[in-house]
Amino acid sequence: MPIIESSSYKPPLFFRNAHVSTIYTALFRQNARVKFTRERLETPDNDFLDLDWIKRDSSRLAILCHGLEGSSDNAYISNTAKTLSEYDICALNYRGCGGEPNRFIKSYHSGKTEDLAAVIDSALDDYEEIYLVGFSVGGNLCLKYLGERAASVDPKIKAAVAFSVPVSLESCAIELAKPENFVYMKKFLVRLEEKIKIKEELFPGELSSENFHRIKNFLDYDEKFTAPLNGFKDAKDYWTQSSCARVLDGITVPSLLVSAQDDPFLGEACYPVEAAKQNPNFFLEIPEYGGHVGFGTWQEKRILDFLSR
């Protein structure tokens, strides 16, 4: 895999294993001691988003977007919030991820950029500069937002950084369906089943968790739930329309994507080498190691360095 921008990430030998990096960082990395203040943002379609803020009287705002079934409670969110100490912070919890079910039968999905747009629009009058930071699915949202709105991105949005991004949702789904990734796939499905059961109680007769045990991968899940609940024809249509891969060439704001070569979640289509070669505003960095969002403290330093360039 060619490297578009050389990487300074050189982990200890223990972390030169994709699964060790991914699992250890997810399970054992401590949250930074930061204090969020929650605010609720009403969306244009009468739903809501829970936003966790750190306000430091800065003219610069960093909007942080978590991964699939994550939240502002993730260590990579709190540690980034601490590292970006000269920025105000807004940690976006997607619909249904803030600890309370959202109001509709559908919640969030990997390409729902209209919610990120609502957060940005609500903050434009209060800040001179806005920066986007996304992890995994959150990175897909940030890059897709910038690419699909290339002609109308507000000039206050100055830069974006994304880590471990499923640039091609189909490629990611194929990788996670492999036997060696069973643990990750199972973890996602357990959390998704919990959400479906909650919605089943809130909307009786409109969806069912019956036979959920037969769902083994994202093809099954997205075909049964994500696609029909969000107006897509099927799983493949959802993956195609929601992947940032198709709009990377349109990005006009300096944007960095960092994805490790050994990321167990990502297939070859998730490393958009040609897009980085063709678009001077899109920077791609492919460290040899790091797993999935498993870069530790180097991750926050890389974010700070890029946003400060």
Secondary structure, 3 states (H helix, E strand, C coil): CCCCECCCCCCCHHHCCHHHHHHHHHHHCCCCCCCCEEEEEECCCCCEEEEEEECCCCCEEEEEECCCCCCCCCHHHHHHHHHCCCCEEEEEECCCCCCCCCCCCCCCCCCCHHHHHHHHHHHHHHCCEEEEEEECHHHHHHHHHHHHCCCCCCCCEEEEEEECCCCCHHHHHHHHCCHHHHHHHHHHHHHHHHHHHHHHHHCCCCCCCCCHHHCCCHHHHHHHHHHHHCCCCCHHHHHHHHCHHHHHHHCCCCEEEECCCCCCCCCHHHCCHHHHHHCCCEEEECCCCCCCCCCCHHHHHHHHHHHCC
